[in-house]
């Protein structure tokens, strides 16, 4: 399967934080979700991929091209949503359209204003006066309106109500129907990623803890609910981490089917992505 994005050994060191050897391979036709706590390194990873932050080391290829050597050409085919849109809040959607026509060769004015209408965004109102949800919708409209092949999105559903979030997720799923395209999206709303992501990459303290298919995580992983006595019988090699609650233990296992064969009695629940992440972060080994 051909990759639309490849990141190898991406590293960036700050005084109080370090991004360490990030490796990402996103196949064409797929969506990869990046999860992690605030400050874990999600945004630093995305900004490093986009060369908005100068990485200390690492190799980045997009569309098979070296990003450092082909940045201008590559950016023509990337749609980006970041916390900072780099657009003045004193611009209206009409103003933005005039600007983007000068920037992108493939800017589609008709498509852009279709998104503006679908999102119920006032064309003559400056974005400073928009709600946070409306601002996010405007960023997404801009990102999609030059027919990109790759979307790189940092918290694109942040600030949206559940109905608007579902609307945006549907747009992303429609986008990926063209199997030559791809989406890399970070989100702290893990339930969104459960709906749309093909792969989940979990970053914690600047390192990738795991990167697996969504189905592998949701179908193979399990959370064992057991008493203290039952927990003492479980070998440490047979679980990832555990979290002690008031009356029981939650034990994260990588293969619930193998676990059930080996151990009797304990209940093994199907986890959510959020539960897996929380036990990784808060749990003990």
DAFENFEN-V240628 format. One record per run of one state. SS is the DSSP state (@ for helix, = for strand, . for the rest). FROM is the first residue (numbers start at 1). TO is the last residue. If there is no record, write none. Layout:
((SS:FROM:TO) (SS:FROM:TO))
This chain:
((.:1:2) (=:3:13) (.:14:17) (=:18:27) (.:28:30) (=:31:35) (.:36:41) (@:42:49) (.:50:56) (=:57:62) (.:63:64) (=:65:66) (.:67:70) (@:71:75) (.:76:77) (=:78:81) (.:82:92) (@:93:103) (.:104:108) (@:109:118) (.:119:126) (@:127:129) (.:130:131) (@:132:144) (.:145:149) (=:150:154) (.:155:161) (@:162:175) (.:176:181) (=:182:186) (.:187:189) (@:190:196) (.:197:198) (=:199:204) (.:205:206) (=:207:213) (@:214:220) (.:221:221) (=:222:226) (.:227:227) (@:228:232) (.:233:235) (@:236:238) (.:239:240) (=:241:244) (.:245:248) (=:249:253) (.:254:255) (@:256:262) (.:263:266) (=:267:269) (.:270:272) (@:273:282) (.:283:283) (=:284:284) (.:285:285))
